[in-house]
Amino acid sequence: MGTNTSQPMDAQGEVDGRPVTWFYQRAEQGQVGRLSWAEGRVPSPNTEWSHISTDHIIAVFPARSQGASQYQVLYVSDSDTNGDTKASPIAFRTLATSNPPQQVIHDFQPPGQACLYTRMSQPGPGSNFHVIVSTASGTGQAVDVWKQLVRPFLEFVSADNVEQKFEMHFTTSETTISDLTRSVFLPRANAGVSQSIVLLSGDGGLVDIANTLLSEPHTQTYQKPNVAILPLGTGNAMANSSGVTKDKTLGASTLIRGSPKDVPLFRARFSPGARLLVNEAREERELTSHSNSPICHGAVVCSWGLHAGLVADSDTAHYRQFGAERFQMAAKEALYPSDGSLPHPYRGKLSVLRPASNTWQPIDRMEHAYVLATLVSHLEAGFHISPASKPLDGKLRLLHFGPMSGEEAMALMTRAYQDGKHVDDPRVGYEEIAGLRIEFDEEDARWRRVCVDGKIIRVEQGGWMEVKNGAGEGLVDLIAM
Ligand SMILES: Nc1ncnc2c1ncn2[C@@H]1O[C@H](COP(=O)(O)OP(=O)(O)OP(=O)(O)O)[C@@H](O)[C@H]1O
């Protein structure tokens, strides 16, 4: 316990019925705090203290049907994965306490109206509570995280058998989440049923739900579902940008203590020949069509150039096993082509629609290296792509720069890991926009691939793409703190 033992003790209480002395150090100014306890009432300098770091605490709950001073501390412990990339890095734990420090209760007790507990007990026809385990997201940890963390946690909170309380869904293909949304979530939302979805996946799961909810008209009774995301993908941009990954509980603390917030979306519209690439780009699929244009919606990012290229090239089973490192591996290949040439200059006309303007204004450059519009601040942990973006602020921001050498581009984008310093570089354009239009001028199909939230869409020769912000209002909520 070090110097802390000399500070005043916070309280005396019990752990598992044994008398203990508590000490609570709050998290402050980016420093992790600790809940500590020592056996007995009178700790000495030699007393051994046990600790739970505040970033491992999910919540502090009044114990059911026991005295007013009884609380359960729900927390996670780190697991030894032995290098198994599919193993959960944490496991669910509880600590039965009596009279814990008031400040811990204040900091970690779920708020009355907004918490998971209230959402679970909402009345309504049929089951309205779903858990989706996306088995192929990220490095494939979702199944074990379900077993080690989410299942015991939900069992504890609901005091019920999970299968009876929740509708469980394990993905078996890349269309499982869209199919489920079409057959279950959308009809129920249209029938006015409020639905809570716990999603163990990357950004893709949320985007599949949002796009499918938008694929058919809504009734007047439409009730927007809410989604709590447990970040088990590769980039987890949505979770990293909305505060879900601030602690080490893999989204469990947000699930129980967060409240619903509208997910902002943009809409991308394409020239008629645009197709979605699937199955490691071996197959093409039609996108949803609206007024004869293929469209899709995104909550995270729409890009062309280096970013889209590296997402596309690294979306293979081989690369996926490397987790987020796959982006950097593919980036190296794009920036330093094996034939020794410079990175590809992407040819096309860019125009932007600025907020409160009705006129598209061209960007004065026909060749580009990086063109990226985003609604979020982080594309992956530490990669601070848009430092001006605030959680779920609904502002679309454009970042772009022209061709440069591999070394220069690498040095520039590495500064995104230094708290977003890349945007201070005079070669980088960075501004809030209402829309972005690209008219592609590339012969080779490889350079006409764009990325919308991790999905890759290839536009036909001479084709175009137009992105407009502000498509998500009233559609779906994300649980955030
Ligand atoms: N059992 C499965 N078989 C095939 N595809 C699957 C299966 N389960 C999920 N998928 C697909 O795998 C992809 C996973 O995307 P998701 O965004 O969740 O993770 P990610 O791409 O690793 O992370 P991120 O988008 O955060 O970088 C989705 O396209 C999803 O539809």
The ligand as a Gaussian input file, in Angstrom:
#p B3LYP/6-31G(d) Opt

LIG

0 1
 N      -19.270000     -16.328000     -38.433000
 C      -18.942000     -15.432000     -39.364000
 N      -18.592000     -15.810000     -40.605000
 C      -18.249000     -14.914000     -41.543000
 N      -18.243000     -13.587000     -41.330000
 C      -18.561000     -13.147000     -40.113000
 C      -18.940000     -14.036000     -39.065000
 N      -19.189000     -13.303000     -37.953000
 C      -18.995000     -12.014000     -38.293000
 N      -18.628000     -11.909000     -39.573000
 C      -18.302000     -10.700000     -40.322000
 O      -17.012000     -10.290000     -39.911000
 C      -16.935000      -8.871000     -39.979000
 C      -16.500000      -8.367000     -38.641000
 O      -16.611000      -6.993000     -38.635000
 P      -16.470000      -6.131000     -37.331000
 O      -16.534000      -4.704000     -37.723000
 O      -17.381000      -6.609000     -36.272000
 O      -14.996000      -6.488000     -36.876000
 P      -13.651000      -5.923000     -37.421000
 O      -13.742000      -5.615000     -38.870000
 O      -12.609000      -6.872000     -36.947000
 O      -13.487000      -4.591000     -36.539000
 P      -13.591000      -3.022000     -36.842000
 O      -14.677000      -2.795000     -37.838000
 O      -13.913000      -2.431000     -35.509000
 O      -12.230000      -2.636000     -37.329000
 C      -18.317000      -8.374000     -40.353000
 O      -18.344000      -8.135000     -41.738000
 C      -19.220000      -9.536000     -39.989000
 O      -20.400000      -9.571000     -40.746000

